[in-house]
């Protein structure tokens, strides 16, 4: 054992002795922190015990010679906790002195990576966090530098012996940042641990194929014992039974046309006159009415299936217009409702949150729509664009959305909605921010997001809490 490991053991023994001298329960019991132990005092298999968390096989460093360990896993599968525990183990054993922690953004590094390290560290070896210095410092003198993928130039200066890279698939400039980071990890037998949900980015594809990379995979459901029931229900509602379940739940890359957003849209499956208006069910409307030139709306109906977890949407009419004032658009959409839904009951109207913004030509659009739709009008709930797009993709995969042939604008939106490309990487943002293809899809997003809250992931404050408890 080297000097650092010996000093760590001495601190641990002293902390345990002090706790026992007071007669209090000892949270410093080392069996609670033996992450790489093969068993626990409870006799529970690795990954299942809450009191004595243990690494599952996929969370243990792979055997053999490698430079990069790529841990691709589903959402909530324990990627971040595995990264924190691996780093803590290396620090305690004295195998690293100058590590780097790098995530998509500075807030991701703070809220997910640093939080995971602090939560998982034993009391006798817990580092101090210095936000202004962008660092974590352990009692044995190890200092970790905290950087983000937002600025690839940050990685040019450091000279480190280990790097934990989180969610590389979500970095905004992955190619440049990864190249610079790779050159910074050069001390001794330097290694890099990459924890990420799979994404078909050029950087991840090339990394997985590299001869010095070893890849392990894990499913969200492998970690079910340590996840909230709400989170599991939402992830299953969003992806279960879909093509993307293999990626978002099971942690494997899937083969898709990388530029097209809705790869599973199939006119022979998703376009049918069966989506006609049903007088026995209420009508819902989604409206994209922000500050762009184009206004779009979709009119549909919905019913719960599969014990309430799944929703089936039928879209029987749409609306698309350019360069019209909000009052005229609101009235025109109501006319579509009256024409296509004789005797129908309007239940909810979900509108673009940006409609509340005041423009240079008059009052906010929301106020104009409220005059026409009154109490039925609601701003669409907030949330990441990609989450609601994923919900729509899930509906397509399960054939839970049917579109009437008359909805020409929405159909063209599905056919032409594409990802932006930068430096050979396809991004999770639309190719055209404002276009006749983007607006009908946005109107559908608002309708789905408002009607089907299970199709959204947890709010940000809950996501952070959930990640902190992943074993």
C-alpha positions in Angstrom: 0.0 0.0 0.0 1.3 3.5 -0.9 1.5 6.4 1.5 -1.8 8.0 0.3 -3.7 4.8 0.9 -2.1 4.4 4.3 -3.0 7.9 5.4 -6.6 7.4 4.1 -6.9 4.2 6.2 -5.6 6.1 9.3 -8.2 8.9 8.8 -10.9 6.3 8.4 -9.9 4.4 11.6 -9.8 7.6 13.5 -13.2 8.7 12.3 -14.8 5.4 13.2 -13.1 5.4 16.7 -14.4 8.9 17.4 -18.0 8.0 16.4 -17.9 4.9 18.6 -16.6 6.8 21.5 -19.7 9.0 21.5 -22.0 6.0 21.5 -23.7 7.2 18.3 -24.4 5.0 15.2 -21.4 5.1 13.0 -22.1 6.3 9.5 -18.3 5.9 8.9 -18.7 2.1 8.9 -16.4 1.2 5.9 -18.8 -1.6 4.7 -21.2 1.2 3.5 -18.5 2.6 1.2 -17.0 -0.6 -0.3 -18.4 0.1 -3.7 -16.3 -2.5 -5.5 -16.9 -5.2 -2.9 -18.3 -8.4 -4.1 -20.9 -8.8 -1.4 -22.5 -6.9 1.5 -23.4 -7.7 5.1 -27.1 -8.0 4.1 -26.3 -10.8 1.6 -28.0 -8.9 -1.2 -26.5 -9.2 -4.7 -24.5 -6.2 -6.1 -26.7 -3.4 -7.2 -29.7 -4.2 -5.0 -28.8 -3.2 -1.5 -29.5 0.5 -0.5 -27.6 0.4 2.8 -24.4 -1.1 1.2 -24.3 0.0 -2.5 -22.2 -2.2 -4.7 -21.2 -2.0 -8.3 -23.0 -4.2 -10.8 -20.8 -6.0 -13.3 -21.3 -3.3 -16.0 -20.2 -0.6 -13.5 -16.8 -2.3 -12.7 -13.7 -1.3 -14.6 -13.2 -3.7 -17.5 -10.2 -6.1 -17.6 -7.4 -5.9 -20.1 -5.5 -3.0 -21.6 -7.5 0.1 -22.5 -7.2 3.8 -22.5 -10.9 4.8 -22.6 -13.8 3.0 -20.8 -17.0 4.0 -22.5 -20.0 3.3 -20.3 -23.1 3.6 -22.4 -26.3 3.2 -20.4 -29.9 4.2 -20.4 -31.3 7.1 -18.5 -31.0 6.7 -14.8 -28.9 3.5 -15.1 -26.3 4.7 -12.6 -23.7 6.2 -15.0 -22.9 9.2 -12.9 -22.7 7.4 -9.7 -20.4 4.8 -11.3 -18.1 7.6 -12.5 -18.1 9.2 -9.0 -17.3 5.9 -7.3 -14.6 5.0 -9.8 -12.9 8.4 -9.3 -13.2 8.1 -5.5 -11.6 4.7 -5.5 -8.7 5.8 -7.6 -8.1 8.8 -5.3 -8.2 6.8 -2.1 -5.8 4.2 -3.6 -3.4 7.0 -4.6 -3.5 6.1 -8.3 -4.5 9.6 -9.5 -3.2 13.0 -8.4 -4.6 15.4 -11.0 -7.9 14.3 -12.5 -10.4 16.2 -14.6 -14.2 16.2 -14.3 -15.8 17.4 -17.5 -19.6 17.6 -18.4 -21.8 19.2 -21.1 -22.1 22.5 -19.1 -20.7 24.1 -16.0 -24.0 23.6 -14.2 -24.1 19.9 -15.2 -20.6 19.4 -13.7 -21.7 21.1 -10.5 -25.2 19.6 -10.2 -24.5 16.1 -11.3 -20.8 15.2 -11.2 -19.7 17.2 -8.1 -22.9 16.3 -6.3 -22.4 12.6 -7.0 -18.8 12.7 -5.7 -19.8 14.5 -2.5 -22.7 12.2 -1.9 -20.7 9.0 -2.5 -17.5 9.9 -0.6 -16.9 8.4 2.8 -16.7 11.0 5.6 -13.0 10.5 6.2 -12.1 11.1 2.5 -14.7 13.7 1.4 -13.2 16.4 -0.8 -13.8 20.1 -0.5 -15.6 21.9 -3.3 -14.2 25.3 -4.4 -16.6 26.7 -7.0 -14.5 29.9 -7.7 -11.4 27.7 -8.3 -13.4 25.1 -10.3 -11.9 22.4 -8.2 -12.4 19.5 -5.8 -9.6 19.0 -3.2 -9.3 15.8 -1.2 -7.6 15.4 2.2 -4.7 13.6 0.6 -3.9 16.6 -1.6 -5.5 15.3 -4.9 -6.9 18.2 -6.8 -9.6 17.7 -9.5 -10.1 20.4 -12.2 -13.7 21.0 -13.2 -14.3 21.9 -16.8 -17.2 21.9 -19.3 -17.5 21.0 -22.9 -18.9 24.4 -23.8 -15.4 25.8 -24.3 -13.0 23.3 -26.0 -10.1 25.6 -25.4 -10.3 25.0 -21.6 -8.7 21.6 -22.2 -5.5 22.9 -23.8 -3.6 23.8 -20.6 -4.1 21.0 -18.1 -1.8 18.0 -17.8 -3.8 15.3 -16.0 -3.6 11.5 -15.2 -7.4 10.7 -15.3 -10.6 12.2 -16.7 -14.2 11.5 -16.0 -16.3 12.7 -19.0 -20.1 12.7 -18.5 -22.7 12.7 -21.2 -20.3 13.2 -24.1 -23.2 12.6 -26.4 -24.9 15.8 -25.3 -21.8 18.1 -25.6 -22.4 21.1 -27.9 -18.9 20.9 -29.5 -17.8 17.3 -28.9 -15.3 16.9 -31.7 -13.0 19.8 -30.7 -13.5 19.3 -26.9 -12.8 15.6 -27.1 -9.6 16.1 -29.2 -8.2 18.7 -26.7 -9.2 16.6 -23.7 -7.6 13.5 -25.1 -4.3 15.4 -25.4 -4.6 16.7 -21.8 -4.9 13.1 -20.3 -1.3 12.2 -20.7 0.4 11.6 -17.3 1.6 8.1 -16.6 -0.9 5.3 -17.3 -3.6 7.9 -17.9 -7.2 6.6 -18.5 -10.5 8.2 -19.2 -14.0 7.1 -18.1 -16.8 8.3 -20.3 -20.4 7.9 -19.0 -23.1 8.7 -21.5 -26.5 7.9 -22.8 -25.9 6.7 -26.4 -26.2 9.3 -29.2 -25.3 8.8 -32.8 -22.7 11.6 -32.9 -19.6 11.2 -35.0 -17.4 11.6 -31.9 -19.1 8.8 -30.0 -19.2 6.5 -33.0 -15.5 7.0 -33.6 -14.7 6.6 -29.9 -16.5 3.3 -29.7 -14.6 2.0 -32.7 -11.2 3.0 -31.4 -8.9 0.0 -30.6 -8.0 1.5 -27.2 -11.7 1.8 -26.1 -13.6 -0.8 -24.2 -17.4 -0.4 -24.0 -19.9 -1.6 -21.4 -23.7 -1.2 -21.4 -26.4 -1.0 -18.8 -30.2 -0.7 -18.8 -32.3 1.8 -16.8 -34.1 -1.2 -15.4 -30.9 -2.6 -14.0 -31.0 0.3 -11.5 -34.7 0.1 -10.8 -34.1 -0.6 -7.1 -32.6 2.9 -6.6 -35.0 4.9 -8.8 -38.3 6.5 -7.9 -41.4 4.8 -9.2 -42.4 8.1 -10.9 -39.2 8.2 -12.9 -39.4 4.6 -14.0 -43.1 5.0 -15.0 -42.2 8.1 -17.0 -39.3 6.5 -18.8 -41.3 3.5 -19.7 -44.2 5.6 -20.9 -41.9 7.6 -23.1 -39.9 4.8 -24.7 -41.3 1.3 -23.9 -42.2 -0.5 -27.0 -40.4 1.9 -29.3 -37.4 1.7 -31.4 -35.6 4.2 -29.2 -36.0 2.0 -26.1 -32.8 0.2 -27.1 -31.0 3.5 -26.9 -32.7 5.4 -24.1 -33.4 2.5 -21.8 -31.0 -0.3 -22.8 -28.0 1.9 -23.6 -27.2 0.7 -27.1 -26.7 2.8 -30.2 -29.4 2.3 -32.9 -29.0 2.6 -36.6 -31.0 5.5 -38.0 -30.9 8.2 -40.7 -28.9 10.7 -38.7 -30.2 13.8 -40.4 -33.9 13.0 -40.2 -35.6 13.6 -36.9 -38.6 11.3 -37.4 -37.0 8.2 -38.9 -40.0 6.0 -38.1 -42.7 8.2 -39.7 -44.4 5.9 -42.2 -47.3 7.3 -44.3 -48.7 3.8 -44.8 -48.9 3.4 -41.0 -49.5 6.9 -39.6 -51.7 8.5 -42.3 -55.3 7.2 -42.4 -58.9 8.4 -42.7 -59.5 6.5 -39.5 -58.3 9.8 -37.8 -61.6 11.4 -38.6 -63.4 13.5 -35.9 -65.3 11.5 -33.4 -68.3 13.4 -32.0 -68.3 11.3 -28.8 -64.9 12.7 -27.6 -63.7 16.2 -26.8 -61.3 18.1 -29.1 -57.9 19.4 -28.2 -55.8 22.0 -30.1 -52.1 22.7 -30.2 -51.0 26.1 -31.5 -47.5 27.5 -32.4 -48.0 31.2 -32.2 -44.8 32.8 -31.1 -43.1 35.8 -32.7 -42.3 34.1 -36.1 -44.0 34.8 -39.4 -45.7 31.4 -39.5 -48.6 30.3 -37.3 -49.6 26.6 -37.1 -52.2 24.6 -35.3 -53.3 21.0 -35.1 -56.7 19.7 -34.0 -57.1 16.3 -32.5 -58.5 13.9 -30.0 -56.9 11.5 -27.5 -57.7 8.5 -25.4 -55.8 6.5 -22.8 -54.9 2.9 -23.6 -52.8 0.2 -21.9 -54.1 0.8 -18.3 -53.6 4.5 -18.7 -49.9 4.6 -19.4 -50.1 5.0 -23.1 -52.0 7.7 -25.1 -53.4 7.4 -28.6 -53.7 10.6 -30.6 -55.7 11.2 -33.7 -55.1 14.4 -35.6 -57.9 15.2 -38.0 -57.2 18.8 -39.1 -54.4 21.4 -39.2 -53.9 25.1 -39.9 -50.9 26.9 -41.4 -50.6 30.6 -42.3 -48.0 33.3 -42.7 -48.0 37.0 -42.1 -51.3 37.3 -40.3 -52.1 39.1 -37.1 -52.8 37.0 -34.0 -56.5 37.9 -33.8 -57.0 36.8 -37.4 -55.2 33.5 -36.8 -57.2 32.8 -33.6 -60.4 33.4 -35.4 -59.4 31.3 -38.4 -58.4 28.3 -36.2 -61.8 28.6 -34.5 -63.4 28.5 -37.9 -61.5 25.3 -38.7 -62.8 23.8 -35.4 -66.4 24.8 -36.2 -66.2 23.4 -39.8 -64.5 20.1 -38.9 -66.2 19.4 -35.6 -70.0 20.0 -36.0 -71.5 19.8 -32.6 -68.1 19.1 -31.1 -66.9 20.1 -27.6 -63.6 22.0 -27.3 -61.7 20.8 -24.2 -58.2 22.3 -24.1 -56.1 24.6 -26.3 -52.4 24.4 -25.7 -50.4 27.4 -27.1 -46.7 28.2 -27.5 -45.3 29.7 -24.2 -43.6 32.4 -26.4 -47.1 33.7 -27.3 -47.0 35.7 -24.0 -44.1 37.8 -25.3 -45.1 41.4 -26.3 -44.1 42.3 -29.8 -43.4 45.5 -31.6 -46.7 45.5 -33.5 -49.0 45.2 -30.5 -50.2 43.2 -27.5 -49.0 39.7 -26.8 -50.4 37.0 -29.0 -51.8 35.1 -26.0 -54.2 37.9 -25.2 -55.6 37.8 -28.7 -56.1 34.1 -28.6 -57.7 34.3 -25.1 -60.5 36.5 -26.6 -61.4 33.7 -28.9 -60.7 30.5 -26.9 -61.4 32.0 -23.4 -61.0 29.5 -20.6 -59.9 26.6 -22.8 -56.6 28.4 -23.5 -53.5 27.3 -21.6 -49.8 28.0 -22.2 -48.0 24.7 -23.0 -46.1 23.4 -19.9 -42.4 24.2 -19.9 -39.7 21.6 -20.7 -36.8 20.8 -23.0 -37.7 20.7 -26.7 -36.0 17.4 -27.2 -38.1 15.7 -24.5 -41.4 16.6 -26.2 -39.9 15.6 -29.6 -38.9 12.3 -28.1 -42.5 11.9 -26.8 -43.8 12.4 -30.4 -41.2 9.9 -31.7 -42.4 7.4 -29.1 -46.0 7.8 -30.4 -44.8 7.1 -33.9 -42.9 4.0 -32.9 -45.9 2.5 -31.0 -48.3 3.6 -33.8 -50.1 5.6 -31.2 -50.6 8.6 -33.5 -52.8 8.6 -36.7 -53.0 11.7 -39.0 -55.8 12.4 -41.4 -54.7 12.8 -45.0 -56.1 16.4 -45.1 -53.4 17.5 -42.6 -50.9 18.4 -45.4 -48.9 20.9 -43.3 -48.3 18.4 -40.5 -47.4 15.6 -42.8 -44.9 17.7 -44.6 -43.5 18.7 -41.2 -42.9 15.0 -40.4 -41.3 14.4 -43.8 -38.9 17.4 -43.7 -38.1 18.0 -40.0 -34.3 17.6 -39.8 -31.5 18.0 -37.4 -28.9 20.8 -37.7 -25.4 19.8 -38.6 -22.1 21.3 -37.4 -18.7 20.0 -38.1 -19.9 16.6 -39.1 -22.1 16.2 -36.0 -25.9 16.1 -36.1 -27.3 18.1 -33.2 -30.5 17.8 -31.2 -31.8 21.1 -32.6 -33.9 21.7 -35.7 -32.1 22.5 -38.9 -34.4 25.5 -39.5 -35.4 27.3 -36.4 -38.3 29.1 -38.2 -39.9 27.2 -41.1 -43.2 25.9 -42.4 -41.9 22.4 -41.5 -41.0 23.3 -38.0 -44.2 25.1 -36.9 -46.7 22.3 -37.4 -44.4 20.0 -35.5 -44.2 22.5 -32.7 -48.0 22.8 -32.6 -48.2 19.0 -32.2 -45.5 19.2 -29.5 -47.5 21.6 -27.4 -50.6 19.5 -27.8 -48.8 16.3 -26.7 -46.9 18.0 -23.9 -50.0 19.5 -22.4 -52.2 16.5 -22.8 -49.7 13.8 -21.9 -47.5 14.9 -18.9 -46.2 11.3 -18.6 -44.5 11.8 -21.9 -42.1 14.4 -20.3 -39.1 13.5 -18.2 -38.9 14.8 -14.6 -38.5 18.5 -14.0 -34.9 19.7 -13.6 -35.0 19.9 -9.8 -36.2 16.3 -9.6 -33.7 15.1 -12.2 -30.9 16.3 -10.0 -32.2 14.6 -6.9 -32.7 11.4 -8.8 -29.2 11.4 -10.2 -27.8 11.9 -6.7 -29.3 8.7 -5.5 -28.3 6.5 -8.4 -26.2 3.5 -7.4 
